[in-house]
Amino acid sequence: MSLLRHAIHGGMVAGLIAFGACTTAQTTIPSTASLTARLSGASEVPPTQSMAKGNLQATLDKNTRVLTWTMQLAGLSGAPTAAHFHGPAAPGENAGVAAPITVTGQPTDNGVITLTAAQMDDLLAGHWYVNVHTAANPNGEIRGQVMIAASPQ
């Protein structure tokens, strides 16, 4: 009987340790994601001859689905007339507007939007892009796919 009791006790202890490890692993999943996009005329579909460049840096809170972004633009053919997040689409594909981006014509713009669960899933899967429009390029002068930023090693 004592041998059976020890076996049961050992099994219970092992089970509790395994449960604790799983619980700890679940709590270490980051609740935020860092995202980035490099915008260029070559990324437009079809490509433009624009030499303009852009950079989007964003943070997504996965719990609240709030996306906070900063975008820097340089060298556009004129003031931006509009900008949007588009998706879902892979690189080289076009898609409808998923969310507007407010652009002021200043070198740096910032914004915050709340996503739906489906939008968040598409964004995290790399299926959103940023498109900046100008009068000379009404369909978009520069574009960049939004991707999860590489973690520092």
C-alpha positions in Angstrom: 0.0 0.0 0.0 2.8 2.4 0.8 4.4 1.8 -2.6 1.0 2.7 -4.3 0.7 5.8 -2.1 4.2 7.0 -3.1 3.5 6.4 -6.8 0.3 8.4 -6.6 2.0 11.2 -4.7 4.8 11.3 -7.2 2.4 11.4 -10.1 0.5 14.3 -8.5 3.6 16.3 -7.9 4.8 15.7 -11.5 1.4 16.9 -12.7 1.4 20.0 -10.6 4.9 20.9 -11.8 3.9 20.4 -15.4 0.7 22.5 -14.8 2.9 25.3 -13.2 5.2 25.2 -16.2 2.3 25.6 -18.7 0.8 28.4 -16.6 4.1 30.3 -16.5 4.7 29.8 -20.2 1.2 31.3 -21.0 1.9 34.4 -18.9 5.2 35.2 -20.7 3.6 35.6 -24.1 4.0 39.3 -24.9 0.8 41.3 -24.9 2.3 43.8 -27.4 3.7 43.6 -30.9 6.2 46.0 -32.5 5.5 46.5 -36.2 7.3 48.3 -39.0 6.9 49.3 -42.7 9.4 50.7 -45.1 7.5 52.7 -47.8 8.8 53.3 -51.3 7.5 53.9 -54.9 8.9 50.5 -55.9 6.5 48.8 -53.5 3.4 50.4 -55.1 1.3 48.2 -57.4 2.0 49.2 -60.1 5.3 50.7 -59.0 5.9 54.5 -59.3 9.0 56.4 -60.2 9.0 58.2 -56.9 12.2 58.6 -55.0 10.2 59.3 -51.8 10.7 57.2 -48.7 8.7 56.5 -45.6 9.0 54.7 -42.4 6.2 53.5 -40.1 6.8 52.3 -36.6 3.9 50.9 -34.6 2.9 49.1 -31.4 -0.1 46.9 -31.1 -1.6 46.1 -27.7 -3.1 42.6 -28.3 -5.4 42.8 -25.3 -7.1 46.1 -26.3 -6.4 45.8 -30.1 -5.1 49.5 -30.0 -2.5 50.3 -32.7 -0.3 53.3 -32.0 1.8 54.4 -34.9 4.4 57.0 -36.0 5.1 57.6 -39.6 7.9 59.6 -41.2 7.8 60.7 -44.8 10.4 62.4 -47.0 10.8 63.4 -50.6 7.1 63.2 -51.7 6.2 64.9 -55.0 3.9 67.1 -53.0 1.9 67.2 -49.9 0.2 64.0 -49.0 -3.5 64.1 -49.9 -4.4 60.9 -48.0 -2.9 57.8 -46.4 -4.4 54.5 -45.3 -3.8 51.1 -43.9 -5.0 48.6 -46.6 -5.8 44.9 -46.3 -5.9 42.1 -46.3 -3.3 41.7 -49.0 0.1 40.1 -49.5 3.0 42.1 -51.0 2.2 42.8 -54.6 -1.5 42.7 -54.2 -4.0 45.5 -53.7 -6.8 45.7 -51.2 -9.4 48.1 -49.9 -8.9 50.6 -47.1 -8.8 48.9 -43.7 -8.3 52.1 -41.7 -7.5 55.8 -42.4 -4.3 57.4 -41.4 -4.2 61.1 -40.6 -1.4 62.9 -42.4 -0.6 66.6 -41.9 2.2 67.1 -44.4 4.7 67.4 -41.6 7.8 65.1 -41.7 6.3 63.0 -38.8 2.7 62.0 -38.0 1.3 60.0 -35.2 -2.0 58.2 -34.6 -4.0 55.7 -32.6 -6.7 53.4 -33.9 -8.6 50.5 -32.4 -8.9 47.4 -34.6 -11.4 44.7 -34.8 -10.3 41.2 -34.0 -10.2 40.3 -37.7 -8.2 43.4 -38.5 -5.7 42.5 -35.8 -5.3 39.0 -37.1 -4.7 40.3 -40.6 -2.2 42.8 -39.4 -0.2 40.3 -37.3 -0.2 37.9 -40.3 1.5 40.6 -42.4 -1.5 41.2 -44.6 -1.8 45.0 -44.2 0.1 47.7 -46.0 0.4 51.5 -45.7 -0.3 53.6 -48.8 0.4 57.4 -49.1 -1.3 59.3 -51.8 -0.3 62.7 -53.5 -1.9 64.8 -56.2 0.7 63.5 -58.7 0.0 59.9 -57.6 -3.6 59.7 -56.6 -3.6 55.9 -56.4 -0.5 56.0 -54.1 3.0 57.4 -54.4 4.7 55.2 -51.8 3.7 52.0 -50.1 5.1 49.5 -47.5 3.9 46.2 -46.1 3.4 46.2 -42.3 5.5 43.4 -40.7 6.3 42.4 -37.2 9.6 44.1 -36.3 12.6 41.8 -35.8 13.4 41.4 -32.1 16.9 42.5 -31.0 19.1 39.5 -30.4 
